[in-house]
């Protein structure tokens, strides 16, 4: 019932032309088309930057697990970032702490990716979704088993606007879990977002 309600809010959203006026990523001006578009248990969900006060951001977090860098790409509401959010994280251990953006850039590569786990320190991609009630669903929660799942980076281009170094498109089909052991099927997922944040270096 909850997911159906979410869908009713966002079902009217459609991706417009490749360039759209963005209300939430640094003010006015044209920005790339950025979105989190998936099906959750068969129900379509769309969060699109510049629509309904949504924004795309890239976030960096150093040393989450003994030298493991974390890069997050997020689609979230500027009105309330605790609900209706989606994105992914990329985790990678470095023997030596990254000192440049090119070092961190090695975390992003075109092609098939492996699923990671931020709880156990396994490198790879973590996909997540926060629903209307604020419940976090992620590929690395619960049993974190990913049978017949796939995740791939299909686009990696330079970003000419503020907020990040790259724009990345990620396609995904996977299972999401909550902390109570429940699961959801995420299918036909495409996440196009700002990526590679280096401002903390």
C-alpha positions in Angstrom: 0.0 0.0 0.0 2.8 2.4 0.9 4.7 1.9 -2.3 1.5 2.4 -4.4 1.1 5.8 -2.6 4.6 6.8 -3.6 4.0 5.8 -7.2 0.8 8.0 -7.3 3.0 11.0 -6.4 5.7 10.4 -9.0 3.9 8.5 -11.8 3.2 11.9 -13.5 6.9 12.7 -13.7 8.4 12.3 -17.1 12.0 12.8 -18.2 12.0 15.9 -20.4 14.6 16.9 -23.0 18.3 16.3 -22.3 18.6 19.8 -20.9 16.1 21.1 -18.3 15.9 24.1 -16.0 17.1 23.0 -12.6 15.6 24.5 -9.5 17.8 22.6 -7.1 21.3 22.1 -8.3 23.0 25.4 -7.9 20.1 27.7 -8.9 19.0 28.6 -12.4 20.5 27.5 -15.7 20.5 24.4 -17.9 21.7 21.1 -16.3 22.0 17.6 -17.5 19.1 15.2 -17.2 19.6 13.5 -13.8 17.3 10.9 -12.4 16.6 7.7 -10.3 14.2 5.6 -12.3 13.4 2.1 -11.1 10.6 -0.4 -10.5 10.1 -1.5 -6.9 8.2 -4.7 -6.8 6.8 -3.8 -10.2 5.8 -0.2 -9.2 7.5 2.6 -11.2 9.4 5.1 -9.1 11.0 8.3 -10.6 13.0 10.9 -8.8 14.2 13.6 -11.2 16.5 16.5 -10.5 14.7 19.8 -11.2 11.3 18.3 -10.7 9.3 18.4 -7.5 12.3 20.0 -5.7 14.6 17.0 -6.3 18.3 17.4 -6.7 21.3 15.3 -7.6 24.4 15.5 -5.4 27.7 13.7 -5.2 29.1 13.0 -1.7 32.5 11.7 -0.5 33.3 10.0 2.8 36.9 9.0 3.6 38.1 5.9 5.4 34.8 4.2 6.4 36.6 0.9 6.9 40.4 1.2 7.4 41.3 3.0 4.2 38.1 2.4 2.3 36.8 5.4 0.4 33.1 5.9 -0.2 31.6 7.9 -3.1 27.8 8.4 -3.1 25.5 9.5 -5.9 22.1 10.7 -4.6 18.8 11.8 -5.9 16.9 13.5 -3.0 14.3 16.1 -2.1 15.5 19.5 -1.0 12.3 19.7 1.2 13.0 16.5 3.2 16.1 14.4 2.5 14.9 11.7 5.0 12.2 10.3 2.7 11.9 9.6 -1.0 15.5 9.2 -1.8 17.5 6.9 -4.0 21.0 6.4 -5.2 24.1 4.3 -4.9 27.5 4.2 -3.2 30.8 2.9 -4.5 33.3 1.5 -2.0 37.0 0.9 -2.6 40.0 0.2 -0.4 43.2 2.1 -1.1 46.6 1.0 0.1 47.7 4.6 0.2 45.2 7.4 0.9 44.1 9.1 -2.4 45.7 12.5 -2.8 44.2 13.5 -6.1 40.9 13.4 -8.0 42.5 11.1 -10.5 43.1 8.6 -7.7 39.5 8.6 -6.7 38.5 8.4 -10.4 39.7 4.8 -10.4 36.6 4.0 -8.3 34.5 4.6 -11.5 34.9 2.4 -14.6 32.6 1.5 -17.5 31.3 -2.0 -17.5 29.9 -4.7 -15.1 30.4 -3.9 -11.4 30.3 -6.1 -8.3 28.0 -5.5 -5.3 29.8 -4.2 -2.2 28.9 -4.2 1.5 29.5 -1.1 3.6 28.8 -3.1 6.8 31.5 -5.7 6.2 33.9 -3.6 4.2 33.5 -5.4 0.9 34.4 -3.2 -2.1 31.8 -2.6 -4.8 28.5 -0.9 -5.4 25.7 -0.5 -2.9 22.3 0.5 -4.3 19.6 1.9 -2.0 16.1 3.4 -1.8 14.4 5.4 1.1 10.7 5.1 0.9 7.9 7.6 1.9 8.0 6.4 5.5 11.7 6.9 5.8 12.6 3.2 5.7 16.0 2.5 4.2 16.2 -0.4 1.7 19.7 -1.3 0.5 21.5 -4.1 -1.3 23.9 -4.6 1.6 21.3 -4.8 4.5 19.9 -7.9 5.9 21.2 -11.1 4.3 22.5 -9.0 1.4 22.2 -11.9 -1.0 22.0 -10.9 -4.7 20.9 -13.9 -6.7 20.5 -13.1 -10.5 21.3 -9.5 -9.8 23.4 -7.2 -12.0 24.9 -3.7 -11.8 26.7 -1.9 -14.6 28.1 1.6 -15.3 27.1 2.4 -18.9 28.1 6.1 -19.0 31.0 8.1 -17.5 31.3 11.6 -18.8 32.9 14.9 -17.6 30.6 17.2 -15.7 30.7 20.8 -16.9 28.6 22.2 -14.1 29.2 22.5 -10.4 28.9 19.8 -7.8 31.1 17.0 -9.1 33.7 15.9 -11.6 31.6 13.3 -13.5 28.1 12.3 -14.6 27.5 8.6 -14.3 24.8 6.3 -15.6 24.3 3.1 -13.7 21.9 0.3 -14.6 20.8 -2.2 -12.0 18.6 -5.1 -11.1 18.9 -6.3 -7.5 17.3 -7.1 -4.2 16.9 -4.5 -1.5 16.6 -5.3 2.2 15.6 -3.5 5.3 16.9 -4.0 8.9 14.0 -6.3 9.7 14.8 -8.9 7.0 12.1 -7.8 4.5 13.1 -7.5 0.9 12.0 -5.7 -2.3 12.8 -6.4 -5.9 14.4 -3.5 -7.8 14.2 -4.0 -11.5 14.8 -2.0 -14.7 16.8 0.5 -12.7 18.6 3.4 -14.3 20.4 6.0 -12.1 21.9 9.0 -13.9 23.6 11.4 -11.5 26.5 13.6 -10.5 29.4 11.5 -9.3 33.1 11.7 -8.2 33.3 14.3 -5.4 36.9 15.4 -4.8 36.4 18.6 -2.7 37.5 16.9 0.5 41.1 16.2 -0.8 
